[in-house]
Amino acid sequence: MVILDSCPDQESSEFYAKRAAQEGWTRSVLQAMIATRLHERTQPALTTFDQAIPEDDRDAVGAHGPRPPERSVISGEEMLPT
């Protein structure tokens, strides 16, 4: 009932039903995920990369994209890229 009462459309209802079953969410976790609009935050990001960058330059530009976080060799803690 939580999904039916809280979701605005069938697509988001199906998203939450599937994720709740896959991840074993409790009712309170499901309510929190719906309240924070998880379905909007997990969709692929919209991008105009293919239209904005000429095809010949895409590999070079893509290679300079965001780097993954680095970890300290000593402490193992995550460090911000410099």
N, CA, C and O atoms as CSV, one atom per row, in Angstrom:
chain,resi,resn,atom,element,x,y,z
A,1,MET,N,N,0.801,-1.196,0.000
A,1,MET,CA,C,0.000,0.000,0.000
A,1,MET,C,C,0.848,1.265,0.000
A,1,MET,O,O,0.428,2.292,-0.535
A,2,VAL,N,N,2.037,1.202,0.595
A,2,VAL,CA,C,2.900,2.385,0.649
A,2,VAL,C,C,3.178,2.895,-0.759
A,2,VAL,O,O,3.101,4.096,-1.017
A,3,ILE,N,N,3.498,1.984,-1.662
A,3,ILE,CA,C,3.840,2.381,-3.032
A,3,ILE,C,C,2.626,2.994,-3.723
A,3,ILE,O,O,2.736,4.049,-4.347
A,4,LEU,N,N,1.499,2.355,-3.619
A,4,LEU,CA,C,0.295,2.853,-4.291
A,4,LEU,C,C,-0.122,4.213,-3.764
A,4,LEU,O,O,-0.575,5.064,-4.529
A,5,ASP,N,N,0.026,4.425,-2.463
A,5,ASP,CA,C,-0.389,5.692,-1.862
A,5,ASP,C,C,0.607,6.825,-2.104
A,5,ASP,O,O,0.223,7.994,-2.091
A,6,SER,N,N,1.870,6.495,-2.324
A,6,SER,CA,C,2.918,7.516,-2.351
A,6,SER,C,C,3.461,7.874,-3.727
A,6,SER,O,O,3.996,8.967,-3.910
A,7,CYS,N,N,3.335,6.990,-4.679
A,7,CYS,CA,C,3.934,7.232,-5.999
A,7,CYS,C,C,2.946,7.902,-6.938
A,7,CYS,O,O,1.765,7.555,-6.967
A,8,PRO,N,N,3.442,8.868,-7.709
A,8,PRO,CA,C,2.553,9.619,-8.588
A,8,PRO,C,C,2.138,8.871,-9.865
A,8,PRO,O,O,1.121,9.203,-10.473
A,9,ASP,N,N,2.920,7.868,-10.267
A,9,ASP,CA,C,2.600,7.174,-11.509
A,9,ASP,C,C,3.035,5.709,-11.444
A,9,ASP,O,O,3.746,5.300,-10.526
A,10,GLN,N,N,2.603,4.941,-12.418
A,10,GLN,CA,C,2.879,3.504,-12.441
A,10,GLN,C,C,4.367,3.219,-12.633
A,10,GLN,O,O,4.887,2.267,-12.052
A,11,GLU,N,N,5.052,4.014,-13.428
A,11,GLU,CA,C,6.477,3.797,-13.677
A,11,GLU,C,C,7.294,3.891,-12.385
A,11,GLU,O,O,8.143,3.039,-12.123
A,12,SER,N,N,7.043,4.914,-11.587
A,12,SER,CA,C,7.786,5.039,-10.332
A,12,SER,C,C,7.347,3.961,-9.339
A,12,SER,O,O,8.170,3.482,-8.559
A,13,SER,N,N,6.090,3.574,-9.350
A,13,SER,CA,C,5.625,2.489,-8.480
A,13,SER,C,C,6.363,1.195,-8.783
A,13,SER,O,O,6.795,0.487,-7.872
A,14,GLU,N,N,6.506,0.890,-10.071
A,14,GLU,CA,C,7.222,-0.323,-10.480
A,14,GLU,C,C,8.697,-0.247,-10.099
A,14,GLU,O,O,9.285,-1.249,-9.692
A,15,PHE,N,N,9.298,0.936,-10.228
A,15,PHE,CA,C,10.690,1.131,-9.842
A,15,PHE,C,C,10.881,0.770,-8.367
A,15,PHE,O,O,11.774,-0.006,-8.025
A,16,TYR,N,N,10.037,1.336,-7.492
A,16,TYR,CA,C,10.180,1.099,-6.057
A,16,TYR,C,C,9.849,-0.340,-5.677
A,16,TYR,O,O,10.503,-0.912,-4.806
A,17,ALA,N,N,8.857,-0.924,-6.309
A,17,ALA,CA,C,8.504,-2.314,-6.019
A,17,ALA,C,C,9.673,-3.237,-6.358
A,17,ALA,O,O,10.005,-4.143,-5.593
A,18,LYS,N,N,10.288,-2.995,-7.512
A,18,LYS,CA,C,11.417,-3.831,-7.942
A,18,LYS,C,C,12.614,-3.660,-7.009
A,18,LYS,O,O,13.206,-4.649,-6.576
A,19,ARG,N,N,12.973,-2.417,-6.695
A,19,ARG,CA,C,14.124,-2.158,-5.823
A,19,ARG,C,C,13.894,-2.696,-4.415
A,19,ARG,O,O,14.801,-3.264,-3.808
A,20,ALA,N,N,12.676,-2.516,-3.897
A,20,ALA,CA,C,12.367,-3.007,-2.548
A,20,ALA,C,C,12.511,-4.522,-2.485
A,20,ALA,O,O,13.031,-5.057,-1.505
A,21,ALA,N,N,12.055,-5.215,-3.523
A,21,ALA,CA,C,12.170,-6.674,-3.548
A,21,ALA,C,C,13.635,-7.107,-3.697
A,21,ALA,O,O,14.077,-8.042,-3.029
A,22,GLN,N,N,14.381,-6.431,-4.570
A,22,GLN,CA,C,15.790,-6.779,-4.799
A,22,GLN,C,C,16.641,-6.554,-3.556
A,22,GLN,O,O,17.520,-7.359,-3.245
A,23,GLU,N,N,16.382,-5.470,-2.854
A,23,GLU,CA,C,17.255,-5.064,-1.762
A,23,GLU,C,C,16.691,-5.354,-0.372
A,23,GLU,O,O,17.335,-5.052,0.632
A,24,GLY,N,N,15.506,-5.931,-0.308
A,24,GLY,CA,C,14.918,-6.314,0.968
A,24,GLY,C,C,14.613,-5.139,1.891
A,24,GLY,O,O,14.836,-5.221,3.099
A,25,TRP,N,N,14.105,-4.050,1.328
A,25,TRP,CA,C,13.806,-2.862,2.121
A,25,TRP,C,C,12.678,-3.133,3.103
A,25,TRP,O,O,11.745,-3.877,2.804
A,26,THR,N,N,12.772,-2.530,4.263
A,26,THR,CA,C,11.659,-2.524,5.212
A,26,THR,C,C,10.671,-1.450,4.763
A,26,THR,O,O,10.957,-0.665,3.859
A,27,ARG,N,N,9.524,-1.427,5.399
A,27,ARG,CA,C,8.512,-0.420,5.062
A,27,ARG,C,C,9.059,0.990,5.276
A,27,ARG,O,O,8.836,1.876,4.451
A,28,SER,N,N,9.774,1.198,6.381
A,28,SER,CA,C,10.288,2.541,6.669
A,28,SER,C,C,11.378,2.945,5.666
A,28,SER,O,O,11.466,4.113,5.289
A,29,VAL,N,N,12.191,2.006,5.242
A,29,VAL,CA,C,13.211,2.316,4.230
A,29,VAL,C,C,12.527,2.668,2.910
A,29,VAL,O,O,12.909,3.631,2.245
A,30,LEU,N,N,11.530,1.897,2.542
A,30,LEU,CA,C,10.776,2.182,1.319
A,30,LEU,C,C,10.166,3.577,1.373
A,30,LEU,O,O,10.243,4.323,0.397
A,31,GLN,N,N,9.568,3.933,2.491
A,31,GLN,CA,C,8.975,5.264,2.632
A,31,GLN,C,C,10.035,6.354,2.506
A,31,GLN,O,O,9.795,7.394,1.893
A,32,ALA,N,N,11.206,6.113,3.089
A,32,ALA,CA,C,12.286,7.094,3.002
A,32,ALA,C,C,12.774,7.239,1.561
A,32,ALA,O,O,13.033,8.352,1.105
A,33,MET,N,N,12.898,6.139,0.854
A,33,MET,CA,C,13.360,6.189,-0.538
A,33,MET,C,C,12.356,6.924,-1.420
A,33,MET,O,O,12.744,7.689,-2.303
A,34,ILE,N,N,11.086,6.697,-1.186
A,34,ILE,CA,C,10.053,7.403,-1.955
A,34,ILE,C,C,10.079,8.894,-1.612
A,34,ILE,O,O,9.996,9.740,-2.502
A,35,ALA,N,N,10.193,9.212,-0.328
A,35,ALA,CA,C,10.185,10.610,0.109
A,35,ALA,C,C,11.373,11.391,-0.447
A,35,ALA,O,O,11.259,12.586,-0.720
A,36,THR,N,N,12.509,10.721,-0.615
A,36,THR,CA,C,13.695,11.407,-1.145
A,36,THR,C,C,13.814,11.271,-2.662
A,36,THR,O,O,14.821,11.661,-3.253
A,37,ARG,N,N,12.781,10.716,-3.281
A,37,ARG,CA,C,12.696,10.606,-4.753
A,37,ARG,C,C,13.882,9.864,-5.361
A,37,ARG,O,O,14.516,10.345,-6.300
A,38,LEU,N,N,14.170,8.698,-4.816
A,38,LEU,CA,C,15.285,7.895,-5.326
A,38,LEU,C,C,15.170,7.662,-6.832
A,38,LEU,O,O,16.178,7.681,-7.538
A,39,HIS,N,N,13.964,7.445,-7.323
A,39,HIS,CA,C,13.793,7.160,-8.752
A,39,HIS,C,C,14.293,8.306,-9.634
A,39,HIS,O,O,14.715,8.068,-10.765
A,40,GLU,N,N,14.252,9.531,-9.139
A,40,GLU,CA,C,14.750,10.668,-9.923
A,40,GLU,C,C,16.269,10.765,-9.861
A,40,GLU,O,O,16.902,11.251,-10.798
A,41,ARG,N,N,16.845,10.309,-8.772
A,41,ARG,CA,C,18.296,10.427,-8.593
A,41,ARG,C,C,19.073,9.294,-9.233
A,41,ARG,O,O,20.289,9.403,-9.386
A,42,THR,N,N,18.416,8.214,-9.611
A,42,THR,CA,C,19.130,7.072,-10.173
A,42,THR,C,C,18.978,6.947,-11.679
A,42,THR,O,O,19.498,6.009,-12.284
A,43,GLN,N,N,18.278,7.876,-12.276
A,43,GLN,CA,C,18.124,7.854,-13.728
A,43,GLN,C,C,19.425,8.308,-14.380
A,43,GLN,O,O,20.169,9.090,-13.789
A,44,PRO,N,N,19.708,7.829,-15.584
A,44,PRO,CA,C,20.924,8.289,-16.264
A,44,PRO,C,C,20.907,9.801,-16.444
A,44,PRO,O,O,19.864,10.394,-16.723
A,45,ALA,N,N,22.046,10.402,-16.286
A,45,ALA,CA,C,22.155,11.851,-16.435
A,45,ALA,C,C,21.923,12.243,-17.893
A,45,ALA,O,O,22.382,11.571,-18.816
A,46,LEU,N,N,21.212,13.330,-18.071
A,46,LEU,CA,C,21.011,13.853,-19.414
A,46,LEU,C,C,22.293,14.529,-19.863
A,46,LEU,O,O,22.932,15.239,-19.086
A,47,THR,N,N,22.662,14.315,-21.084
A,47,THR,CA,C,23.893,14.910,-21.586
A,47,THR,C,C,23.733,15.299,-23.048
A,47,THR,O,O,22.973,14.678,-23.792
A,48,THR,N,N,24.446,16.313,-23.437
A,48,THR,CA,C,24.472,16.722,-24.846
A,48,THR,C,C,25.871,16.492,-25.416
A,48,THR,O,O,26.236,17.075,-26.437
A,49,PHE,N,N,26.639,15.648,-24.755
A,49,PHE,CA,C,28.019,15.395,-25.152
A,49,PHE,C,C,28.118,15.046,-26.646
A,49,PHE,O,O,28.956,15.596,-27.360
A,50,ASP,N,N,27.263,14.133,-27.110
A,50,ASP,CA,C,27.330,13.705,-28.505
A,50,ASP,C,C,27.012,14.825,-29.487
A,50,ASP,O,O,27.532,14.836,-30.603
A,51,GLN,N,N,26.162,15.767,-29.085
A,51,GLN,CA,C,25.833,16.862,-29.990
A,51,GLN,C,C,26.834,18.011,-29.864
A,51,GLN,O,O,27.086,18.715,-30.842
A,52,ALA,N,N,27.403,18.208,-28.686
A,52,ALA,CA,C,28.253,19.371,-28.439
A,52,ALA,C,C,29.705,19.179,-28.869
A,52,ALA,O,O,30.376,20.148,-29.224
A,53,ILE,N,N,30.188,17.959,-28.842
A,53,ILE,CA,C,31.603,17.693,-29.154
A,53,ILE,C,C,31.701,16.996,-30.502
A,53,ILE,O,O,31.048,15.974,-30.713
A,54,PRO,N,N,32.511,17.533,-31.428
A,54,PRO,CA,C,32.689,16.860,-32.714
A,54,PRO,C,C,33.204,15.433,-32.507
A,54,PRO,O,O,34.000,15.184,-31.603
A,55,GLU,N,N,32.759,14.519,-33.328
A,55,GLU,CA,C,33.098,13.104,-33.176
A,55,GLU,C,C,34.600,12.863,-33.105
A,55,GLU,O,O,35.051,12.006,-32.344
A,56,ASP,N,N,35.374,13.597,-33.879
A,56,ASP,CA,C,36.832,13.417,-33.881
A,56,ASP,C,C,37.476,13.780,-32.551
A,56,ASP,O,O,38.564,13.296,-32.241
A,57,ASP,N,N,36.814,14.634,-31.752
A,57,ASP,CA,C,37.390,15.104,-30.488
A,57,ASP,C,C,36.857,14.375,-29.254
A,57,ASP,O,O,37.354,14.618,-28.154
A,58,ARG,N,N,35.880,13.504,-29.393
A,58,ARG,CA,C,35.221,12.888,-28.245
A,58,ARG,C,C,36.147,12.050,-27.377
A,58,ARG,O,O,36.059,12.107,-26.151
A,59,ASP,N,N,37.032,11.275,-27.990
A,59,ASP,CA,C,37.943,10.448,-27.199
A,59,ASP,C,C,38.875,11.310,-26.355
A,59,ASP,O,O,39.101,11.019,-25.181
A,60,ALA,N,N,39.410,12.361,-26.945
A,60,ALA,CA,C,40.337,13.228,-26.214
A,60,ALA,C,C,39.628,13.951,-25.077
A,60,ALA,O,O,40.178,14.065,-23.982
A,61,VAL,N,N,38.423,14.439,-25.319
A,61,VAL,CA,C,37.684,15.161,-24.290
A,61,VAL,C,C,37.231,14.196,-23.200
A,61,VAL,O,O,37.318,14.522,-22.016
A,62,GLY,N,N,36.756,13.035,-23.573
A,62,GLY,CA,C,36.289,12.050,-22.608
A,62,GLY,C,C,37.393,11.565,-21.687
A,62,GLY,O,O,37.126,11.221,-20.536
A,63,ALA,N,N,38.622,11.530,-22.169
A,63,ALA,CA,C,39.745,11.076,-21.359
A,63,ALA,C,C,40.063,12.056,-20.230
A,63,ALA,O,O,40.732,11.692,-19.262
A,64,HIS,N,N,39.593,13.282,-20.347
A,64,HIS,CA,C,39.873,14.302,-19.334
A,64,HIS,C,C,38.668,14.574,-18.438
A,64,HIS,O,O,38.590,15.621,-17.795
A,65,GLY,N,N,37.736,13.635,-18.398
A,65,GLY,CA,C,36.544,13.793,-17.569
A,65,GLY,C,C,36.852,13.609,-16.092
A,65,GLY,O,O,38.016,13.550,-15.697
A,66,PRO,N,N,35.813,13.519,-15.283
A,66,PRO,CA,C,36.006,13.391,-13.838
A,66,PRO,C,C,36.806,12.146,-13.480
A,66,PRO,O,O,36.627,11.083,-14.074
A,67,ARG,N,N,37.692,12.295,-12.499
A,67,ARG,CA,C,38.480,11.155,-12.033
A,67,ARG,C,C,37.800,10.543,-10.824
A,67,ARG,O,O,37.143,11.247,-10.057
A,68,PRO,N,N,37.951,9.237,-10.648
A,68,PRO,CA,C,37.393,8.619,-9.435
A,68,PRO,C,C,38.170,9.073,-8.210
A,68,PRO,O,O,39.333,9.458,-8.327
A,69,PRO,N,N,37.548,9.034,-7.041
A,69,PRO,CA,C,38.266,9.448,-5.828
A,69,PRO,C,C,39.486,8.560,-5.587
A,69,PRO,O,O,39.478,7.369,-5.899
A,70,GLU,N,N,40.516,9.155,-5.034
A,70,GLU,CA,C,41.720,8.403,-4.721
A,70,GLU,C,C,41.709,8.057,-3.242
A,70,GLU,O,O,41.063,8.737,-2.445
A,71,ARG,N,N,42.417,7.007,-2.879
A,71,ARG,CA,C,42.491,6.599,-1.482
A,71,ARG,C,C,43.920,6.772,-0.984
A,71,ARG,O,O,44.888,6.527,-1.704
A,72,SER,N,N,44.017,7.191,0.240
A,72,SER,CA,C,45.322,7.363,0.862
A,72,SER,C,C,45.965,5.997,1.060
A,72,SER,O,O,45.315,5.065,1.532
A,73,VAL,N,N,47.212,5.878,0.709
A,73,VAL,CA,C,47.940,4.627,0.886
A,73,VAL,C,C,48.125,4.333,2.380
A,73,VAL,O,O,48.129,3.174,2.795
A,74,ILE,N,N,48.276,5.374,3.167
A,74,ILE,CA,C,48.546,5.194,4.590
A,74,ILE,C,C,47.268,4.893,5.373
A,74,ILE,O,O,47.217,3.913,6.117
A,75,SER,N,N,46.243,5.722,5.212
A,75,SER,CA,C,45.047,5.559,6.059
A,75,SER,C,C,43.913,4.816,5.366
A,75,SER,O,O,43.021,4.300,6.039
A,76,GLY,N,N,43.925,4.750,4.049
A,76,GLY,CA,C,42.834,4.113,3.316
A,76,GLY,C,C,41.627,5.012,3.168
A,76,GLY,O,O,40.612,4.597,2.608
A,77,GLU,N,N,41.719,6.255,3.669
A,77,GLU,CA,C,40.596,7.177,3.580
A,77,GLU,C,C,40.512,7.790,2.195
A,77,GLU,O,O,41.513,7.933,1.492
A,78,GLU,N,N,39.308,8.143,1.827
A,78,GLU,CA,C,39.084,8.762,0.524
A,78,GLU,C,C,39.631,10.191,0.527
A,78,GLU,O,O,39.422,10.944,1.478
A,79,MET,N,N,40.329,10.550,-0.540
A,79,MET,CA,C,40.891,11.892,-0.661
A,79,MET,C,C,40.261,12.574,-1.862
A,79,MET,O,O,39.948,11.910,-2.850
A,80,LEU,N,N,40.071,13.866,-1.798
A,80,LEU,CA,C,39.548,14.624,-2.920
A,80,LEU,C,C,40.626,14.749,-3.986
A,80,LEU,O,O,41.793,14.972,-3.664
A,81,PRO,N,N,40.241,14.606,-5.277
A,81,PRO,CA,C,41.232,14.787,-6.348
A,81,PRO,C,C,41.805,16.190,-6.331
A,81,PRO,O,O,41.114,17.148,-5.986
A,82,THR,N,N,43.053,16.307,-6.698
A,82,THR,CA,C,43.704,17.620,-6.737
A,82,THR,C,C,43.820,18.117,-8.143
A,82,THR,O,O,44.343,19.208,-8.371
